[in-house]
Amino acid sequence: MKISELSRHSGVSLPTVKYYLREGLLPAGRSTGRNQAEYDVTHLRRLRLIRALIDVGNLSVAGVRQVLLAVDDGELPGHHLLGTAHEAIAGVPRADRGGPAWQAAREEAARIVADRGWRVHEHAPALDQLADAIAALRELGQQDMLAMVDGYAEATERLAVQEVGLVLARGDRASMVEGLVTGTVLGEAVLTALRRLAQEHTSAGLTEPPG
């Protein structure tokens, strides 16, 4: 298909498709002449993945590039690809990382992980994110919320077992790789949305009068 057809089938505007080509997010098509190229279903699939990572996963273009470089590295183990996806969605760190209060929160995050027997890299971005949240909760005096962390850990471990098992059950590497990326980035969006819906449902049942 021509680039105009690729744009139409994907729902992505032509200028945006060209931008992704310039940025190297979308592989070049097969040249058929001066300023002419043909594209196929692999380009369409990649384009849809890019849009999902940006629109639903809220990744930056730089974050998408980081993930796609890992996806295209046929020698990269799946576990390392997972780490790359985690780095891409890590977000903006707290400005006070390194201060005494944050260091105490970081130690607490490491303890939570160690107590559960999780095999996690000591520099995992998610450890710093957990420390950010713990530090903020302490600053706000939300000790009862901190008491829920172990419950969060138990629930997410059960979910992670299902997620990783589902991806590993796929037959080919390409499908596994895409599953790791989409499961990490888009799965986080699904989890956040469902949690908010569950909170709304629970709040309505507790605060609204019956009938």
VEXLUMDO-187581 format. One record per residue (C-alpha): residue number from 0; y, x, z. Coordinates in pm, 1 decimal. Example, Ala and Ser with C-alpha at 12.3 -4.5 7.8 and 13.67 -1.06 7.14 Angstrom:
R / 0 / -450.0 / 1230.0 / 780.0
R / 1 / -106.0 / 1367.0 / 714.0
***
This chain:
R / 0 / 0.0 / 0.0 / 0.0
R / 1 / 359.9 / 105.9 / -54.8
R / 2 / 593.1 / 170.3 / 236.3
R / 3 / 758.9 / -168.7 / 187.0
R / 4 / 418.1 / -337.2 / 220.0
R / 5 / 340.9 / -128.7 / 527.9
R / 6 / 665.0 / -252.7 / 678.6
R / 7 / 587.9 / -613.9 / 592.3
R / 8 / 228.4 / -609.5 / 721.3
R / 9 / 324.4 / -437.5 / 1046.3
R / 10 / 638.4 / -637.5 / 1116.8
R / 11 / 829.8 / -311.6 / 1165.2
R / 12 / 1154.1 / -276.9 / 972.9
R / 13 / 1162.2 / -33.0 / 682.9
R / 14 / 1430.8 / 190.9 / 840.8
R / 15 / 1220.4 / 213.4 / 1157.8
R / 16 / 906.0 / 303.5 / 961.3
R / 17 / 1101.1 / 580.5 / 787.2
R / 18 / 1231.8 / 699.9 / 1123.4
R / 19 / 876.9 / 726.5 / 1259.4
R / 20 / 779.7 / 924.3 / 949.9
R / 21 / 1071.4 / 1165.1 / 999.7
R / 22 / 984.9 / 1205.8 / 1367.8
R / 23 / 622.1 / 1280.9 / 1285.6
R / 24 / 487.8 / 983.7 / 1480.2
R / 25 / 348.0 / 829.0 / 1163.3
R / 26 / 153.0 / 1058.5 / 927.3
R / 27 / 285.4 / 1095.9 / 574.9
R / 28 / 125.9 / 885.7 / 305.4
R / 29 / -59.8 / 1014.6 / 0.0
R / 30 / 198.0 / 1135.8 / -250.9
R / 31 / 186.9 / 948.9 / -582.2
R / 32 / 505.5 / 1084.9 / -735.7
R / 33 / 863.7 / 1180.3 / -662.1
R / 34 / 966.2 / 1000.8 / -340.4
R / 35 / 659.3 / 778.6 / -371.4
R / 36 / 357.7 / 754.9 / -141.4
R / 37 / 63.4 / 528.4 / -70.2
R / 38 / -36.8 / 414.5 / 278.4
R / 39 / -357.2 / 259.4 / 408.6
R / 40 / -498.5 / 73.7 / 708.0
R / 41 / -497.1 / 389.3 / 921.4
R / 42 / -118.1 / 403.5 / 888.0
R / 43 / -95.0 / 34.7 / 972.8
R / 44 / -309.5 / 84.0 / 1283.1
R / 45 / -103.6 / 386.2 / 1393.7
R / 46 / 218.1 / 193.6 / 1340.6
R / 47 / 93.8 / -93.7 / 1554.9
R / 48 / -7.1 / 153.2 / 1826.7
R / 49 / 338.5 / 311.7 / 1820.4
R / 50 / 508.7 / -25.3 / 1854.0
R / 51 / 280.2 / -129.0 / 2138.4
R / 52 / 348.1 / 193.2 / 2328.8
R / 53 / 723.9 / 149.5 / 2285.3
R / 54 / 768.2 / -227.8 / 2311.8
R / 55 / 505.5 / -312.0 / 2574.2
R / 56 / 443.1 / 23.2 / 2740.8
R / 57 / 816.4 / 109.3 / 2751.7
R / 58 / 749.5 / 466.9 / 2641.9
R / 59 / 1027.4 / 672.3 / 2489.2
R / 60 / 988.4 / 822.0 / 2143.1
R / 61 / 931.3 / 1158.4 / 2311.9
R / 62 / 663.2 / 1002.2 / 2532.0
R / 63 / 491.8 / 845.5 / 2232.0
R / 64 / 498.8 / 1179.1 / 2049.9
R / 65 / 340.5 / 1348.2 / 2352.5
R / 66 / 61.3 / 1091.7 / 2362.9
R / 67 / -3.6 / 1091.0 / 1988.0
R / 68 / -24.5 / 1470.8 / 1972.5
R / 69 / -299.2 / 1449.0 / 2233.3
R / 70 / -469.7 / 1163.0 / 2048.2
R / 71 / -477.9 / 1367.5 / 1727.1
R / 72 / -617.5 / 1676.9 / 1900.6
R / 73 / -987.3 / 1646.3 / 1827.2
R / 74 / -1071.4 / 1924.9 / 2073.8
R / 75 / -892.5 / 1772.4 / 2372.7
R / 76 / -1134.0 / 1626.2 / 2631.0
R / 77 / -1081.3 / 1261.0 / 2715.0
R / 78 / -999.8 / 1343.5 / 3078.2
R / 79 / -709.8 / 1563.4 / 2963.8
R / 80 / -590.3 / 1289.2 / 2730.3
R / 81 / -579.3 / 1055.2 / 3027.8
R / 82 / -359.1 / 1307.5 / 3207.6
R / 83 / -125.0 / 1321.8 / 2908.5
R / 84 / -91.3 / 943.6 / 2910.1
R / 85 / -16.3 / 952.3 / 3282.8
R / 86 / 256.4 / 1212.0 / 3227.2
R / 87 / 412.5 / 999.5 / 2953.5
R / 88 / 448.6 / 695.8 / 3181.6
R / 89 / 547.8 / 890.0 / 3493.3
R / 90 / 909.5 / 773.5 / 3479.3
R / 91 / 1219.5 / 931.3 / 3631.6
R / 92 / 1156.5 / 1127.8 / 3953.9
R / 93 / 1355.7 / 1076.6 / 4272.5
R / 94 / 1650.9 / 1311.3 / 4304.6
R / 95 / 1544.1 / 1420.4 / 4654.2
R / 96 / 1199.1 / 1547.0 / 4563.9
R / 97 / 1149.4 / 1861.4 / 4768.2
R / 98 / 1340.8 / 1739.2 / 5073.3
R / 99 / 1169.0 / 1711.4 / 5413.8
R / 100 / 1129.6 / 1331.8 / 5399.0
R / 101 / 983.3 / 1344.7 / 5050.4
R / 102 / 752.0 / 1632.8 / 5140.1
R / 103 / 618.6 / 1428.4 / 5432.4
R / 104 / 560.0 / 1136.8 / 5194.7
R / 105 / 384.8 / 1371.5 / 4949.6
R / 106 / 152.6 / 1488.0 / 5225.6
R / 107 / 78.9 / 1125.0 / 5310.4
R / 108 / -2.0 / 1053.4 / 4944.1
R / 109 / -240.9 / 1350.1 / 4936.6
R / 110 / -406.3 / 1226.8 / 5257.2
R / 111 / -461.8 / 879.0 / 5112.7
R / 112 / -631.5 / 1029.7 / 4807.9
R / 113 / -839.3 / 1271.4 / 5016.0
R / 114 / -952.7 / 997.9 / 5254.4
R / 115 / -1092.6 / 802.0 / 4961.7
R / 116 / -1270.4 / 1107.7 / 4823.9
R / 117 / -1085.8 / 1085.1 / 4492.6
R / 118 / -1107.4 / 1391.0 / 4266.6
R / 119 / -745.3 / 1424.7 / 4162.2
R / 120 / -547.8 / 1726.8 / 4039.6
R / 121 / -307.2 / 1848.9 / 4305.9
R / 122 / -18.1 / 1828.2 / 4058.2
R / 123 / -105.8 / 1483.9 / 3919.6
R / 124 / 217.2 / 1296.3 / 3830.2
R / 125 / 87.7 / 984.8 / 4003.1
R / 126 / 74.1 / 1170.5 / 4336.3
R / 127 / 447.1 / 1234.7 / 4309.6
R / 128 / 506.1 / 871.8 / 4210.3
R / 129 / 311.1 / 752.6 / 4513.5
R / 130 / 515.9 / 986.1 / 4732.1
R / 131 / 836.2 / 843.2 / 4580.2
R / 132 / 728.7 / 492.9 / 4679.7
R / 133 / 615.9 / 595.7 / 5028.7
R / 134 / 943.9 / 779.3 / 5091.6
R / 135 / 1147.1 / 477.0 / 4977.7
R / 136 / 946.9 / 236.0 / 5195.3
R / 137 / 998.0 / 461.1 / 5496.4
R / 138 / 1372.1 / 481.4 / 5432.8
R / 139 / 1387.9 / 101.8 / 5423.8
R / 140 / 1180.3 / 62.4 / 5738.2
R / 141 / 906.0 / -127.3 / 5555.1
R / 142 / 619.7 / -5.2 / 5772.3
R / 143 / 416.9 / -321.7 / 5720.7
R / 144 / 425.6 / -260.9 / 5345.8
R / 145 / 300.3 / 93.6 / 5401.2
R / 146 / 5.4 / -51.4 / 5588.9
R / 147 / -103.4 / -219.0 / 5262.4
R / 148 / -147.6 / 109.4 / 5073.0
R / 149 / -516.7 / 140.5 / 5158.0
R / 150 / -570.7 / -212.0 / 5027.3
R / 151 / -394.4 / -120.4 / 4703.4
R / 152 / -615.5 / 187.8 / 4672.2
R / 153 / -935.8 / -9.3 / 4720.9
R / 154 / -838.7 / -272.4 / 4463.6
R / 155 / -726.5 / -20.3 / 4202.0
R / 156 / -1039.6 / 190.8 / 4242.8
R / 157 / -1256.6 / -110.1 / 4158.4
R / 158 / -1038.7 / -177.3 / 3855.3
R / 159 / -1047.3 / 187.4 / 3741.9
R / 160 / -1428.9 / 190.8 / 3750.8
R / 161 / -1433.8 / -106.5 / 3513.2
R / 162 / -1162.8 / 35.0 / 3285.0
R / 163 / -1312.6 / 381.4 / 3243.7
R / 164 / -1663.8 / 241.3 / 3208.2
R / 165 / -1548.9 / 8.3 / 2932.1
R / 166 / -1390.8 / 291.6 / 2734.1
R / 167 / -1685.0 / 530.2 / 2778.0
R / 168 / -1921.2 / 261.6 / 2648.3
R / 169 / -1754.1 / 272.0 / 2306.9
R / 170 / -1952.9 / 441.0 / 2034.9
R / 171 / -1709.9 / 677.9 / 1865.7
R / 172 / -1446.0 / 921.2 / 1985.7
R / 173 / -1159.5 / 760.7 / 1793.1
R / 174 / -1220.7 / 427.2 / 1961.6
R / 175 / -1258.1 / 593.4 / 2301.8
R / 176 / -934.7 / 786.9 / 2257.5
R / 177 / -737.8 / 479.6 / 2156.4
R / 178 / -895.4 / 288.1 / 2443.5
R / 179 / -786.7 / 552.3 / 2694.2
R / 180 / -429.3 / 540.6 / 2569.6
R / 181 / -395.7 / 165.1 / 2539.2
R / 182 / -586.6 / 105.2 / 2860.5
R / 183 / -357.8 / 338.2 / 3052.7
R / 184 / -22.3 / 237.7 / 2907.0
R / 185 / -73.9 / -127.0 / 2813.7
R / 186 / -318.6 / -191.2 / 3097.2
R / 187 / -39.9 / -100.4 / 3338.2
R / 188 / 182.1 / -362.9 / 3175.0
R / 189 / -95.0 / -624.1 / 3204.3
R / 190 / -156.2 / -536.9 / 3569.3
R / 191 / 213.8 / -560.9 / 3654.4
R / 192 / 250.4 / -897.0 / 3479.9
R / 193 / -60.3 / -1045.6 / 3644.3
R / 194 / 50.1 / -923.7 / 3987.7
R / 195 / 386.7 / -1095.1 / 3945.4
R / 196 / 219.9 / -1416.7 / 3833.6
R / 197 / -17.8 / -1404.1 / 4129.6
R / 198 / 275.4 / -1345.6 / 4365.3
R / 199 / 459.3 / -1645.4 / 4220.2
R / 200 / 149.6 / -1863.7 / 4257.0
R / 201 / 87.6 / -1751.1 / 4614.1
R / 202 / 452.2 / -1786.9 / 4712.8
R / 203 / 463.4 / -2141.0 / 4574.6
R / 204 / 158.9 / -2237.3 / 4777.7
R / 205 / 302.5 / -2096.2 / 5098.8
R / 206 / 665.0 / -2205.0 / 5073.6
R / 207 / 666.1 / -2536.5 / 4888.5
R / 208 / 578.1 / -2862.3 / 5066.1
R / 209 / 249.2 / -3025.1 / 4956.9
R / 210 / 257.3 / -3303.8 / 4703.4
***
